[in-house]
């Protein structure tokens, strides 16, 4: 596995992309509610898998950052 270095700003850019996707999906759901659509046909298998993997990645990243922060505290 290759680690890429992220500055806090680069991580913010990634988060904003994720928010943009979430906002688009939210817009779709709100439009469907206003139109009183009962269901929306979607191919969601990959999207659900990607979300699960994204959640796992975020948890692992949080743990890694927490460890980095703890190590930094120990150095001071």
Beta strands, then each sheet from edge to edge (+ up, - down):
end
